[in-house]
Amino acid sequence: MLITHKLVKMLQARHLVKKLTDKFTNPFAEFPREVGVLVFASFFVAVGFGIIAPTIPLFARSFGVNNAQVGAIISAFAFARFGSGLISGKLVDHFGERIIYSVGIGFVSLTSFAAGMAQSYDQLLIFRAVGGLGSSMFSVAAGSILIRAVDDDHRARAQSLYNGSFLVGMMAGPVVGGIVSGISLRAPLLIYGVLLIGASASGAILLRNSTLAAKPTAKEERESITLKSALALKPYRIALILSFATSWVLFGMSRSILPLFMVEDIKVTPSFMGLGFTLTTILNGAFLLKAGKLSDLKGRRFSAVTGASLVTAFCLAIAFTTHAWMFIAASAIVGLGGAFLSTAPASIVGDVLEKKGGQVIGLFQMSGDGGAMVAPVVLGFISDRYGFRPAFILSAALIATATLIATRLPETRASHL
């Protein structure tokens, strides 16, 4: 009996050691399989997107068009993605996440091949615009799986892993794209198509036994949470506001008027400006998992308020920037703030989403896309009329308002209610 008791103790100790080892060496050990599949596929999607991002404007320009027409190529994809968000959500509710995820990525792959073979500007514009529908489909499906695959105590960490894989992929992509575009401006789009085929196939195969991603039964489809029900929830409405304001600053302001301000008013070189953006990306990636863990442990309000406050400080710092070093400091601030805001809004939605709700996820995605689309137009108009600094102050006022609203956010984690 004594020997048996010691043997049981030894086996228990070995099991505990293995469990702890897995936790510290494998970041996916505490998550269901679906999370790992999405992170894996997301990386290849991001690498491909990073490859084509710098070359799309150059390829469009090769057809002899003006700057506005070049911008239309980029905007067409974003507008199509924004306009199809609710449609994608409806498709997810009816056919299930696995099918819509795989078909959506596959659709973007086909349109990328077509765009790479375009013989005119009009063809390129159409193929890129149509590709926005596929992008909307797979991102809504991925968001639906990711939100429902984990419990409230791990949701933000799962979001961090997913966003982190996309961030790493986006950093790696431009390096490859720059090399390949030297050979041919069509090549990046064709390579993107190949990478997306792999991502689509991996989603279709690796999620085939997932109950979460399966086609819902008639009863599950009828019981899906409606937009009306979701909009009646205060945390969901706050998540929409946070998503819009965050995208306004991080993807709208930062990618439109900020580079112009730094080059034209502060007189820095494009390479110096790139240094600031690189610092933001590095700090964001380095702190992403920590921010997700803090969100799971301390709550969504803590993360939302902390992140929004830092981004507000970033906008104010840029508005009063007079020297190049101030831009570098502001870049560090927004890197940390962005790490919190990249996980908090989606985690809030996941906390309150008790059932499948593709359209609810679709509207949430549209709120972020909307901020990124509206900001360049509004801020561009203001900067043309009144200068860059009023545009930055408006952005600071918007994100500061979102910060105040976030202070009213009730606790949404079920285990902490």
N, C-alpha and C positions, 0 to 999 in steps of 0.2 A: 504493500500500500504506500509506503514511504517513497519507493522508487517511482511508482505511478504518479504520485502527487508532484514529485520533483520534475518528472517528464512533462506534465501538464503545465507547470509553471514556466519551464524552459520554452515550450512551444508558444505560450502566451507572450513571453518576453520577446521572442523572435518575431512574432506577428506585430507586436507594438513597434519594434525597431524598424521593421519593413514599412509599416504604415507611416511612421515619422520620416523615414528616408524618402519615400515616394512623395511626401508632401513638400519636402524641401528641394528635391531634384526634378520633380515632374510637376510643372505648374497646372497640368490638366487632371491631376490625380483626384482632386475634390469635385470635379465637374462631370456631368454625364457625357456620353460619347458625342452627342450632337454638337457640343461646344467645340470640341477638337476638330470635327469635320468642317464647321463653319470657319474657324480660324485658319485652317489649312487652305481652304478654297479662297478665302478672303485675301490671303497673301499673294496668290497668283493673279487675282483680279487687280490688286493694287499695283503689283509690278508692271502689269500690262498697261494700266492707266498712266502710271508714271512714265512709261516709255513713250506713249503718244502725246502726252500733255505739252511738251516743248515743241513738238514737230507739227502738230495740227495747224497752227497759224502759218507756219512756213509752207506747208503743203497747199493750204488755201491760197496763199499769196502767189504760188507758182502758176495759178490760172489767170494772173494779171488783174486781180480785183483790188478795190481800195480797202482802207482800214476798217470802215464800217462793215463791209461784207465779210472781212476776216472775223470780226467780232460776232457777226450773225452765226457763223459756223459753231462757235463756242456756246452762244446763247441758245441756239436751236435745241441742242441736247438737253440743256438745263430746263428749258420751257416744257419740252415734251415729258421729261421726268416729273416735273412739278404737276403738269396737267393730268397725268395718268395715275397719280397716287391713289385716289379712291377706287379707280378701276382695278388697279393691282390688288388692293385690299379685298375687293369683292371676289376676284379670281381666287385669292388665297382661301377665303371662306368657303368657296364652292369646291375647288379641286384639291386643296391641301398644299402645305408649304413645299413639300419635296418636288412635286411636279412643277409648280410655278417658279421655284428657285432654279431648277435645272433648265427649264424652258427659257426663262428670262435671261440667264447667262448665255445660253445657246443662241438666243435671238441677237444679243449684243455681238456675239462672235460673228454671226452671219453678216450683220450690217457693217462690221469692221472690215471683213474681207471685201464687201461690196465697196465701201468707202476707199479702201486701198487701191481698188481697180477703177475708181471713178475717172471718167474721161472729160468731165466738165465741172465747173463750179456748182451748177445746179444739182448735179448728181451727188456730189459730195455733201451738199447742204441737206438733201432729202435723206440720204443714208444715215447721216449723223443724227438728224432729228428723230428718225424712226428708232434708232438705237436707244434713245431716251426711254422709250416704253419698256424695253427689256431691262434696262437698269433699274427702273422703278419696280418692276416685277420681282427681281431677285433680292433687292434691298428690303422691300416690305416683307417678303417671305423669310429672309434671314432674321430680320428684326423680330418677327413673330415667334420663330423658333427660339431665338436667344433669350427673349423675355420670359418664355414659359418653361424653358428647360431647367432652370435653377430656382431655388427658393430665395426668399427675401434676404437671407443672410449671406448669399454668395452672388447675388445678381450684379452688383456693380463691378465685382472682380471679373466676372465673365465678360461684361462689357469692356473692361480694360484690356483683357487679352485679345478680344476681337478687334478693338480699335488699334491696339498696339501692333497687331500683325499687319493691318492696313497701313499704318504709319511707316513701318519698316519697309514694306513693299513699295510705298510711294517714294521713299528715300533712295531705294536701289534702282527704281525704274529709269529716272532721268539719265543716269550714268550709261545704261545700256542704250537708251534712246538716242543720246548724243553721238555714240559711236556708230550705231546702225544708220542714222539719218545722213551721215557722211557718205554712205554708199547709195542710199535711195530714200527719198522722202515718203515713198509708199511702204517701204519695208516695216517701219514701226507698227503701222495699222495691221499688216499681215501677221506679224509676230504676236500682236495683241490678240488677234483672232485665234491663233493656235493656243495661246495660254488659256483663253476662255473656254476652249473646247475641253481642255484638261480639267478646269474648274467645274464645268457643267457635268462632265462624266463622273467626277469624284462625288459631287453632290447626289447625283442620281443613284450611284452604286452604294455609297457608304450610308446613305439615309434610307435605303430601301426597307429596312426592318424597323425604322423609327415610328413609334405610335404617335409621337408629337407631330411629325411631319406628314403623316398619312392623310389620305382624303377623308374628310369628316363624314360621319354618318348623317342621315337626314335629320335626326334629332339634334346632333351637335351643331349642324348648320343653322337650324331654327333657333337654337339657344345662344348663338354667337352674340356677344355684347354689341349693342348698336351705338352709333355715333351719338344719338340723343342721350342714351344712358351714360356714356363716357363723359360727354360735355356737362352733365349734371354734377360731376365729381370735381370738387375744387382742386385737388392735387393734379388732375389731368389738365385742367385749364392752365394752372401754373406751369406745368411742364411744357405746354405749347408756347407760352410766353417766353420761357427761358430758352427754348430751342430757337425761336425766331430771333431773339436779341443776341444770342451767342453767335449764330450764323451771320447776322448782320455785321458784327464786328470782325470775327475771325475769318470769314470767307468773303464777305462783301467789302467792308472798308479796307481790310488788310491787303486785299488783292487788286484793289482798284486805285483809290486815291493815295494810299500811303506810299507806294513806290514813287509816284509822281512828286509827292511832297518832299520826300527825302532827296531826290535827285535835283529837282528844280529849285526848292527853297533852301534846303540845308546844304546843298551842293556836295553830297557824298557820291562816290562812284557806285555803279551797279554792283561791283564785287563786294564793296563794304556793306551795302544794303543786303546782299545775299548772306553775308556773315551773320547779320542780325536774325534773319529768317531761319538760318541753320541753327543758331543758338536756341531759338524758340522751339524748333522741332526736336532737338536733342533733349532739352529739359522736359518737354512734354512727354516724350517717350520714356525717359528715365523715371519720371514721377507718376506715370500712368497707373501702374499696378498698386502703388502706395495710395494714390488717391481713391482708387476703387475699394481698397481695403478699409480706408477711413470712412468711406460712404456706408459700407456694410456695418461697420462697428459703431460709428457715431451718429449715423442717420443722414437722410437725404437733405434735410434742411441745412445741416452743418456744411455739407459739400456744396450745395447750391449757393448759399450765402457767401462762403469762402471764395468759391470760384468766380462768382459774379462781382464780388468786391475787388478782386485782383484784376479782373478785366476792366472794370471801371477805372481803377488806378492806371492801367495801361493807356486807356483812351485819354485821360487827363494829362498823363505824362507826355504823350505824343502831341497833344494840343499846345503844350507849353515848351516843346523841345526847341532849343536854339543851338545846341551843339551835338555833334555826332555821337559822343559817348552817352548822351541821354537816351538816344534810340536803342543802344545796346542794353542799357539798364531796363528800358521798357520792354524789350524783347524777352528778357529773362522773366519779368513779371507775368507777361501773358502766357509764357510757356507753362508756368505753374498753374495759373488760373484756368487755362484751357484743359489741363489734365483733369481737374474737378468737373468742369462743365461738359466734358465729352462723355461722362458716365452718368451724372446725376439725373438729367431729365428722362433719359430712357429707363433708368432704374425706377423712377417714380411711376412711369406708365406701367411697367411690369408689376409693381407692387399692387396697383389698384385694378389691374386687368385680371378678373377672376376666371374668365373663359376666353375661348378663341375670339379674336376680333380683328380681322385683317384690315377693315376700313378704319378702325381706330388707330392702328399702326400706320396706315397710309396717310391719315390726316396729320399725325405726328411728324412723319417724314416731310410732308408738304410744308409744315411750319418752318422747318429748317431750310428747305429749298427756297421758300418764299423770302426769308431774310437775306439769303445769299444773292437772290435775283434782284430784289427791290433796292437794296443798299447802293450798289454801284450807280444806279440811275439817279436816285435822290441825292446822294452825296456828290455825284459828279455835277449835278445842276447847281447845288449850293456852292461848291468850290469854284465853279465858273463865275458865279454871280458875286460871291462874298469872300472867297478865299478858302484855303484848306482848313484853317483853324476852327471856324464856325462849324464846319462839317464834322470835325473830330469832337467838338463840344456837344453837338447833337447826338452823336453816337454814345458819348459818355452819359448823357442824360437818359438815353434809352436803356442802357445796361444798368444804370443806377436805379431806374424805376423797377426793372426786373429784380434787382437785389432787394429792394423794399418789399416787393410782392412776395419774394421767396422767404422773407422773415415770417410770413403768415402761413407758411406751408405746415400742415399737420403731419405728424409722424405716419408714414405709410407702411413701414415694415411690420408685418403681422406679428412677428415674434416679440416686438417691442411695444405693441399697443397697450 
